Amino acid sequence: MNALPQEKWYILGAGSIGCLWAASLCRKGLPVTLILREHRLKSKQHQQALTLSAEGEIHHFQIHTTTPAHLNHPISRLIVCTKAQDALPALESLRPHLANTCNILLLQNGMGSQQAIAETFPDHTIWAGSSTDGAYLEAPFHVVHAGKGRNWIGPMTTSPPGTFDELLNNFPLAVETCEHIEEKLWQKLAINCCINGLTALFNCRNGELLDGAERQQQLEHLIEETALILQQSGMENPHLKEQVFNVCHATANNISSTCQDARLGRKTELPFINGFLINRASALNLPLPAHQSLLQQLREKNIE
């Protein structure tokens, strides 16, 4: 008996995380198509060379590409790797192409976009992910896996069993399920609140935040305020400073997504990271002077 054809995976967004996951699916031999914006589709053959640099090795793949306008098959497996601010409108553009049983995995930084999508697409299976992998683009479609971390994925809505099993076994990235994914999203948010904006301010790699008294002092002030909000929100984390410093060491060579956006003059995800935390603090009637000062310093550099 012939084996059933493997269901195709679609990835929306070809930034560092989109390319990392696309390459990882290719390495496992799973069929994958990258969904690009119209102006990025260069070839009528809908093929794109994709390069992955990881652990001292370079891997090359030929990957299928398309745009929302060229889609002619229903999507049943979708990983959304756009920026947080782009996730909902980008997904709305695909709504006509989503199968009724489509499983959607959201890989955005920060908080807020995942909840908005779960509310807007109540009839689809929505999962969210939290990752400590470090990745950046050396060039378009050339992703560097700068720090091997862990990935937790879990349901934001009711989910059938086996939804993302192909990502859990013998997958190049370390992926595991988490029933209470919002707790993981909060943990990642806390770390990003301390690291991402600061790397954009100093235009540096993650590990360079530990270089010099000024950077470390500002980092520690952000950690103290973030820990306070976690505590007041019922998610106390006495090890936050240790975790932040460990991430800086483990991903020392990584350029955060916020720093990458700042270098390219693009809008960052800071409203969904530090901005989300400041809004939470405001609701609790708590000041966050270090976070507010950081965002003001960034605005003065035209980074928002």
C-alpha positions, 0 to 999 in steps of 0.5 A, a space after each residue: 500500500 502506498 503511503 499517504 502524501 505528507 501534508 504541506 506546512 506553510 510559513 507566513 513571514 521570512 524573517 529570521 524565525 520564519 527562515 529558521 523554522 522553514 530550514 528545520 522543516 526541510 532538514 526533517 524532510 517535511 514539505 514546506 512553502 514560505 508565504 512572502 509579500 508580493 514584492 519579495 517573490 522574485 522567481 516565476 518558478 516560486 523557488 528560493 535558495 535558503 541557507 542555514 548556518 548552525 553549529 559550524 555547518 552550512 546547509 542549503 535548501 531549495 524551498 517553495 515560495 508563494 504569495 497570498 495572491 498565488 495560493 491555490 490550495 487550502 492551508 491546513 498547517 500554518 506557522 505565523 512568523 511575522 512581527 507581532 504588529 503584523 500578525 493579525 492583518 497578515 493572517 486576515 489576508 490568508 483567511 480565504 485560504 485557510 482550511 476549516 481544520 487549519 492548525 495555526 502556530 503563532 511565533 511572535 514576541 511579546 504579548 497581546 497579538 496571540 490573544 487577539 488572533 485567538 479571539 478573531 479566529 475562534 473556529 480554528 485551532 490556535 497554538 502559540 510558541 515561546 522560544 529561547 533560540 537565537 537567530 538572525 539573518 546574515 542576508 535575505 534567506 540566509 539565517 544564522 542559528 546563533 544560540 540553540 535554545 528550547 521551544 514550548 508550544 501550546 494551545 490558545 484554543 481547544 485543540 484536537 490530539 496530535 495537532 503538532 506531533 511532527 514538530 516534537 519527534 526528531 525535529 532539528 529544534 528542541 520543541 515540547 508541548 506546554 498546556 499552560 502556554 500563557 505562563 511561558 509567554 509571560 516568562 519570555 516576555 519578562 526576558 525580552 523586556 530586559 534584553 531586546 530594547 536595551 540591545 537596540 539602544 546600545 546597538 549591540 549583541 545580547 552578550 554585550 549587555 554584560 560589558 561595562 557597568 553602565 549597561 549592567 546597571 540599566 539591565 538590572 533596573 529593568 530586571 527589578 521592575 519586571 520582577 515586580 510586575 510578575 510578582 504583582 500579577 501572581 507569577 513571581 520569579 525570584 530567578 529572573 536576574 539569573 535567567 536574563 544573564 543566562 540568556 545573555 551568555 547562551 545567546 551572546 552572539 545573537 542580534 535580537 530581533 528588536 536590534 535588527 529592526 532598529 538597524 533597518 529603520 523598521 517598526 519594532 515589537 516594543 509596544 508588545 514587549 515593554 509597552 505591554 508591561 507598562 500597560 500592565 503596570 498602569 493597570 496596577 497603578 505601579 510606576 516603571 521608570 526604567 522601562 519608560 526611560 528606555 522607551 524614551 531614549 529609544 524614541 530619541 533615536 527614532 526607534 519605536 
